[in-house]
């Protein structure tokens, strides 16, 4: 066996030999490169500075990681947005039928129907590529990145000879049941502040009547831009105040009757054809066949951070169900547009806290328990004003009430 002392002596001799070799090389440097003696000033001159773009090499793993890390903006740009979640039962192919709505089709394919624009493949070769007609075939596919896409084939793909130029016999499917909106627009029971300021109104009653009913005539002003037709008369009632700011945003409306207008003038005469209650001077007129809301509404997500409350509901019911119209206290100034979808949260109740110990009963007196808000349904905005909007309840899981919150889903 070799002792530790012998190993140490061997290592010492090796180290001394290496040191001597380095010293000899340094001493002979002048002889190997004689030019250094002829130009000592040039040899002493400092080396040129490195270019600014050349950074010193990293000394450790932390510096290497920092040097190789991508810029923050580049990382954000390269991160793909999460793909919409497709329902497990979504069909690979579906033929659109009469009575379908865009909302129903969106819900059939997606867990979140308002993400429909992210999967809808717009075909520029198809006339009106955003519209879907009965008979169109929808096909679900995935792109190179694995994101879902729904494409449409309008009509049959079979080519015949001679070619025939065709177009659908029916109009495009609606986003939501339009009858629910049309009934509200024809006989509005919620009036915005803009409606009150801009709508035509009854100026006077014929033959000196104070009130009028079916069979009586009325004089109306403000119809020049609307033309002949059928109109509903509505009386403005209780003011609707923003629950947060206290400002008046609209009014409750009461349907009083229907007026037929045959010709329009600066002051127009109309005949009352239907009467639900007496009509008086000051009542507002709204077209029965109101088409100010487009049927081509595409459901989509609103801007992040939108949050408000339901102020009122048509007919003044306490429990709000599917396909009822409500008014909210958010409008265009908050970024809302037609087609935006909002989640509805039922406001959590405030109860007496009965969970405290009996020994601390005095501490429990007056203690309240705030229950969390619960998801109650979904709202689709179909008409907006500056400070308020009208929406249709498209889905409900639990009853919706006035003062429930609406927010970005």
C-alpha positions as CSV (number, residue, x, y, z in Angstrom):
1,X,0.0,0.0,0.0
2,X,1.1,3.6,-0.6
3,X,1.2,5.9,2.4
4,X,-0.4,9.4,2.4
5,X,3.0,11.0,2.9
6,X,4.3,9.5,-0.3
7,X,1.3,10.7,-2.3
8,X,1.7,14.3,-0.9
9,X,5.4,14.3,-1.8
10,X,4.6,13.2,-5.4
11,X,1.9,16.0,-5.8
12,X,4.4,18.6,-4.5
13,X,7.1,17.7,-7.0
14,X,4.5,17.8,-9.9
15,X,3.4,21.3,-8.9
16,X,7.0,22.6,-8.7
17,X,7.8,21.3,-12.1
18,X,4.7,23.0,-13.6
19,X,5.7,26.4,-12.0
20,X,9.2,26.1,-13.4
21,X,7.9,25.5,-16.9
22,X,5.7,28.5,-16.9
23,X,8.6,30.7,-15.7
24,X,10.9,29.6,-18.5
25,X,8.2,30.3,-21.1
26,X,7.7,33.9,-19.8
27,X,11.4,34.6,-19.6
28,X,12.0,33.5,-23.2
29,X,9.1,35.5,-24.6
30,X,11.3,38.4,-25.7
31,X,13.5,36.0,-27.7
32,X,10.6,34.3,-29.4
33,X,9.1,37.7,-30.5
34,X,12.1,40.1,-31.1
35,X,9.9,42.7,-32.6
36,X,8.7,43.6,-29.1
37,X,12.2,45.0,-28.2
38,X,12.4,47.2,-31.3
39,X,9.1,49.0,-30.6
40,X,8.5,49.0,-26.9
41,X,6.0,51.9,-27.1
42,X,3.8,50.0,-29.5
43,X,3.9,47.0,-27.2
44,X,2.9,49.1,-24.3
45,X,0.0,50.7,-26.1
46,X,-3.4,49.5,-24.8
47,X,-5.4,47.1,-26.9
48,X,-8.3,48.7,-28.8
49,X,-11.6,48.8,-26.9
50,X,-14.1,46.2,-27.8
51,X,-17.2,47.1,-29.9
52,X,-20.1,48.3,-27.8
53,X,-22.3,45.4,-29.1
54,X,-19.9,42.8,-27.7
55,X,-20.9,42.0,-24.1
56,X,-18.7,40.1,-21.7
57,X,-19.4,36.4,-21.5
58,X,-21.6,35.4,-18.6
59,X,-19.8,34.1,-15.6
60,X,-22.5,31.9,-14.1
61,X,-25.8,30.1,-14.7
62,X,-27.9,33.1,-13.5
63,X,-26.2,35.5,-16.0
64,X,-26.6,32.9,-18.8
65,X,-30.3,32.6,-18.0
66,X,-30.8,36.4,-18.0
67,X,-28.8,36.7,-21.3
68,X,-30.9,34.1,-23.0
69,X,-34.3,35.1,-21.7
70,X,-36.6,36.5,-24.4
71,X,-37.8,40.1,-24.0
72,X,-41.0,40.6,-22.1
73,X,-42.9,42.0,-25.1
74,X,-41.7,39.2,-27.3
75,X,-42.9,36.6,-24.8
76,X,-46.3,38.3,-24.6
77,X,-46.6,38.4,-28.4
78,X,-45.6,34.8,-28.8
79,X,-48.0,33.4,-26.2
80,X,-51.1,32.1,-28.0
81,X,-54.5,33.1,-26.8
82,X,-56.5,30.2,-25.2
83,X,-58.7,28.5,-27.8
84,X,-62.5,28.5,-27.3
85,X,-63.7,25.3,-25.6
86,X,-65.8,23.2,-28.0
87,X,-68.6,21.1,-26.5
88,X,-68.0,17.4,-26.5
89,X,-71.2,16.7,-28.3
90,X,-70.6,19.3,-31.0
91,X,-71.4,17.8,-34.4
92,X,-68.8,17.7,-37.2
93,X,-71.4,18.7,-39.7
94,X,-74.8,20.4,-39.2
95,X,-77.5,21.5,-41.6
96,X,-79.2,24.8,-40.6
97,X,-83.0,24.4,-40.2
98,X,-85.8,26.9,-40.1
99,X,-86.4,28.2,-36.6
100,X,-82.7,28.0,-35.6
101,X,-81.1,31.0,-34.1
102,X,-77.4,31.9,-34.1
103,X,-77.4,31.8,-30.3
104,X,-78.6,28.2,-30.3
105,X,-76.0,27.2,-32.9
106,X,-73.2,28.9,-31.0
107,X,-74.3,27.2,-27.8
108,X,-74.3,23.8,-29.7
109,X,-70.7,24.2,-30.7
110,X,-69.2,26.2,-27.8
111,X,-69.3,26.1,-24.0
112,X,-69.2,30.0,-24.2
113,X,-71.4,31.0,-27.1
114,X,-70.2,34.6,-27.1
115,X,-66.8,33.4,-28.4
116,X,-68.5,32.5,-31.7
117,X,-66.6,35.1,-33.8
118,X,-63.3,33.4,-32.8
119,X,-64.3,30.1,-34.5
120,X,-66.5,31.4,-37.4
121,X,-64.5,31.1,-40.6
122,X,-65.6,34.0,-42.9
123,X,-65.5,32.9,-46.5
124,X,-65.0,36.0,-48.7
125,X,-66.2,34.0,-51.7
126,X,-69.7,33.6,-50.3
127,X,-72.2,36.5,-50.5
128,X,-72.9,37.9,-47.1
129,X,-70.3,35.7,-45.4
130,X,-71.5,36.7,-41.9
131,X,-75.1,35.5,-42.5
132,X,-76.4,31.9,-42.1
133,X,-79.4,30.7,-44.0
134,X,-81.6,27.6,-43.6
135,X,-80.1,24.8,-45.7
136,X,-76.5,25.9,-45.2
137,X,-74.1,23.2,-44.0
138,X,-71.8,24.0,-41.1
139,X,-68.6,22.0,-40.8
140,X,-66.4,21.9,-37.7
141,X,-62.6,21.6,-38.4
142,X,-59.3,22.5,-36.8
143,X,-56.5,24.6,-38.2
144,X,-52.8,23.9,-38.2
145,X,-52.5,25.3,-34.6
146,X,-55.3,23.1,-33.3
147,X,-57.8,25.9,-33.0
148,X,-61.4,25.1,-33.9
149,X,-63.1,26.6,-37.0
150,X,-66.7,26.4,-38.3
151,X,-67.1,26.8,-42.0
152,X,-70.2,27.2,-44.0
153,X,-71.2,25.8,-47.4
154,X,-74.2,27.7,-48.8
155,X,-76.5,25.4,-50.6
156,X,-75.4,22.1,-52.2
157,X,-71.8,21.7,-53.4
158,X,-73.0,19.6,-56.4
159,X,-72.4,21.4,-59.7
160,X,-74.9,20.9,-62.4
161,X,-75.0,21.9,-66.1
162,X,-76.1,24.4,-67.1
163,X,-75.2,26.5,-64.0
164,X,-78.0,28.3,-62.2
165,X,-77.7,31.5,-60.3
166,X,-79.6,30.9,-57.0
167,X,-80.3,32.6,-53.7
168,X,-82.0,31.5,-50.5
169,X,-85.8,31.7,-50.6
170,X,-85.7,32.5,-46.9
171,X,-83.9,35.3,-45.0
172,X,-80.9,34.6,-42.7
173,X,-81.5,33.1,-39.3
174,X,-81.8,35.6,-36.5
175,X,-79.4,35.7,-33.6
176,X,-82.2,35.5,-31.0
177,X,-86.0,35.1,-31.3
178,X,-86.7,38.5,-32.8
179,X,-90.4,38.4,-31.8
180,X,-89.4,39.0,-28.2
181,X,-87.6,42.2,-29.2
182,X,-90.2,43.4,-31.7
183,X,-93.0,43.2,-29.1
184,X,-91.0,45.3,-26.8
185,X,-90.0,47.9,-29.5
186,X,-93.6,48.2,-30.6
187,X,-95.0,48.7,-27.1
188,X,-92.0,49.8,-25.0
189,X,-92.6,49.6,-21.3
190,X,-89.1,51.0,-20.6
191,X,-88.1,54.4,-22.1
192,X,-84.6,55.8,-22.3
193,X,-84.0,59.4,-21.7
194,X,-83.2,59.8,-25.4
195,X,-86.6,58.2,-26.3
196,X,-88.4,60.8,-24.1
197,X,-86.5,63.7,-25.8
198,X,-86.7,62.5,-29.4
199,X,-90.0,60.5,-29.9
200,X,-93.0,62.1,-31.6
201,X,-95.8,63.0,-29.2
202,X,-99.5,63.8,-29.0
203,X,-99.9,67.5,-29.2
204,X,-103.6,67.9,-28.8
205,X,-106.9,65.9,-29.0
206,X,-109.5,66.7,-31.7
207,X,-112.9,68.4,-30.8
208,X,-111.5,69.7,-27.5
209,X,-111.4,66.3,-25.7
210,X,-109.3,66.1,-22.6
211,X,-108.8,62.3,-23.0
212,X,-109.3,60.1,-26.0
213,X,-110.0,56.5,-26.9
214,X,-110.7,54.2,-29.8
215,X,-112.6,56.2,-32.5
216,X,-111.2,59.6,-31.5
217,X,-108.6,61.6,-33.5
218,X,-105.4,63.1,-32.2
219,X,-102.9,65.6,-33.5
220,X,-99.2,64.6,-33.4
221,X,-96.0,66.6,-33.9
222,X,-92.6,65.2,-34.8
223,X,-93.6,62.6,-37.4
224,X,-91.9,64.3,-40.4
225,X,-89.0,61.9,-40.6
226,X,-91.0,58.7,-39.9
227,X,-93.9,58.7,-42.4
228,X,-97.4,57.0,-42.4
229,X,-98.0,53.8,-40.6
230,X,-99.2,52.3,-37.3
231,X,-97.9,53.7,-34.0
232,X,-98.3,52.8,-30.3
233,X,-99.0,55.5,-27.8
234,X,-97.0,55.2,-24.6
235,X,-97.1,57.3,-21.4
236,X,-93.9,58.0,-19.5
237,X,-94.1,57.2,-15.8
238,X,-91.8,56.5,-13.0
239,X,-88.2,57.7,-13.4
240,X,-85.4,55.0,-13.6
241,X,-82.4,56.1,-11.6
242,X,-78.9,54.7,-11.8
243,X,-78.5,52.8,-8.5
244,X,-74.9,53.9,-8.4
245,X,-74.9,57.5,-9.4
246,X,-78.6,58.4,-8.7
247,X,-79.0,60.1,-12.1
248,X,-82.2,59.6,-14.1
249,X,-81.4,57.3,-17.1
250,X,-85.0,56.5,-18.3
251,X,-88.6,56.1,-17.4
252,X,-91.1,53.3,-17.1
253,X,-93.7,53.3,-19.9
254,X,-97.4,52.4,-20.1
255,X,-99.1,51.4,-23.3
256,X,-102.3,53.4,-23.9
257,X,-103.3,52.5,-27.4
258,X,-102.6,52.5,-31.2
259,X,-102.8,55.2,-33.7
260,X,-103.1,55.0,-37.5
261,X,-101.5,57.7,-39.6
262,X,-102.3,58.0,-43.3
263,X,-100.4,61.2,-44.2
264,X,-97.7,63.1,-42.5
265,X,-97.4,66.9,-42.0
266,X,-95.9,69.3,-39.6
267,X,-98.9,68.7,-37.4
268,X,-100.3,65.2,-38.3
269,X,-103.8,64.0,-37.6
270,X,-104.1,60.3,-36.6
271,X,-107.0,58.0,-35.7
272,X,-106.9,55.9,-32.5
273,X,-107.7,52.3,-33.5
274,X,-107.1,50.5,-30.2
275,X,-107.3,51.7,-26.6
276,X,-105.9,50.1,-23.5
277,X,-106.5,53.2,-21.4
278,X,-107.1,56.9,-22.1
279,X,-104.7,58.8,-24.4
280,X,-103.8,62.3,-23.4
281,X,-101.6,65.1,-24.7
282,X,-97.9,64.4,-24.1
283,X,-98.1,60.7,-24.8
284,X,-95.3,59.4,-27.0
285,X,-95.6,57.5,-30.3
286,X,-93.4,54.6,-31.3
287,X,-93.7,52.7,-34.7
288,X,-95.3,49.3,-34.3
289,X,-93.1,47.9,-37.1
290,X,-89.9,49.2,-35.5
291,X,-86.9,48.0,-37.5
292,X,-84.2,50.1,-35.8
293,X,-82.6,47.0,-34.4
294,X,-80.7,44.9,-36.9
295,X,-81.4,41.2,-37.1
296,X,-77.7,40.6,-38.0
297,X,-76.4,40.6,-34.4
298,X,-73.3,38.6,-33.8
299,X,-72.9,37.6,-30.1
300,X,-69.4,38.5,-28.8
301,X,-67.6,39.3,-25.6
302,X,-67.6,42.9,-24.3
303,X,-64.5,44.7,-23.2
304,X,-62.9,43.5,-20.0
305,X,-64.1,45.1,-16.7
306,X,-67.7,46.0,-17.7
307,X,-69.8,45.8,-14.6
308,X,-73.3,47.2,-13.9
309,X,-76.8,46.4,-12.7
310,X,-80.3,45.6,-14.0
311,X,-82.4,48.7,-13.4
312,X,-85.8,47.5,-14.7
313,X,-87.7,44.7,-16.5
314,X,-90.6,44.8,-18.9
315,X,-94.0,44.4,-17.3
316,X,-92.6,45.1,-13.8
317,X,-92.4,41.5,-12.8
318,X,-90.2,40.6,-9.8
319,X,-88.8,37.3,-11.2
320,X,-87.2,37.6,-14.7
321,X,-87.1,34.6,-17.0
322,X,-85.8,33.7,-20.5
323,X,-86.5,36.0,-23.4
324,X,-87.6,38.9,-21.2
325,X,-86.3,42.4,-21.9
326,X,-84.4,44.3,-19.2
327,X,-82.7,47.7,-18.9
328,X,-79.1,48.1,-17.6
329,X,-77.2,51.1,-16.3
330,X,-74.3,50.7,-18.8
331,X,-74.1,52.0,-22.3
332,X,-71.8,53.2,-25.1
333,X,-69.8,55.4,-22.8
334,X,-68.8,52.1,-21.0
335,X,-67.9,50.3,-24.2
336,X,-71.1,48.4,-24.7
337,X,-72.3,47.7,-28.3
338,X,-75.1,45.7,-29.9
339,X,-74.3,42.0,-29.7
340,X,-72.2,42.1,-26.5
341,X,-73.0,39.3,-24.0
342,X,-73.0,39.9,-20.3
343,X,-73.1,37.4,-17.4
344,X,-75.8,37.9,-14.8
345,X,-74.9,37.4,-11.1
346,X,-77.7,37.1,-8.6
347,X,-76.9,39.4,-5.7
348,X,-76.1,37.4,-2.6
349,X,-78.5,37.8,0.3
350,X,-77.6,39.5,3.6
351,X,-78.7,37.3,6.6
352,X,-78.3,37.4,10.3
353,X,-75.2,35.5,11.3
354,X,-76.4,32.5,13.4
355,X,-73.1,30.7,13.3
356,X,-71.5,32.3,16.4
357,X,-71.1,30.5,19.7
358,X,-73.8,30.9,22.4
359,X,-71.1,32.0,24.9
360,X,-70.4,35.0,22.7
361,X,-74.1,35.9,22.2
362,X,-73.5,39.6,22.9
363,X,-70.8,39.7,20.2
364,X,-73.3,38.2,17.7
365,X,-76.0,40.8,18.0
366,X,-76.3,42.7,14.7
367,X,-73.7,40.6,13.0
368,X,-74.6,40.1,9.3
369,X,-73.6,37.3,6.9
370,X,-73.1,38.3,3.2
371,X,-73.7,35.4,0.9
372,X,-71.7,35.3,-2.3
373,X,-73.1,36.3,-5.7
374,X,-74.3,33.3,-7.9
375,X,-74.3,33.0,-11.6
376,X,-77.9,33.4,-12.7
377,X,-77.9,33.7,-16.5
378,X,-76.8,35.4,-19.6
379,X,-77.8,38.7,-21.2
380,X,-77.5,39.8,-24.9
381,X,-77.4,43.5,-25.5
382,X,-79.6,44.5,-28.5
383,X,-79.8,48.3,-28.3
384,X,-77.6,50.8,-26.6
385,X,-77.7,54.4,-25.5
386,X,-75.0,56.6,-23.9
387,X,-75.7,55.6,-20.3
388,X,-78.1,52.7,-20.6
389,X,-78.9,49.7,-22.8
390,X,-81.6,47.1,-23.5
391,X,-80.8,43.4,-23.3
392,X,-82.6,40.1,-23.8
393,X,-82.2,37.3,-21.2
394,X,-81.1,34.4,-23.3
395,X,-80.4,31.8,-20.6
396,X,-81.2,31.5,-16.9
397,X,-80.2,29.0,-14.3
398,X,-81.9,30.6,-11.3
399,X,-84.4,33.5,-11.2
400,X,-83.1,36.9,-12.2
401,X,-84.1,40.0,-10.3
402,X,-83.9,43.8,-10.6
403,X,-80.6,45.0,-9.0
404,X,-78.7,41.8,-10.0
405,X,-75.3,42.5,-11.4
406,X,-74.2,42.2,-15.0
407,X,-70.5,41.9,-16.0
408,X,-68.0,40.7,-18.6
409,X,-68.3,36.9,-18.7
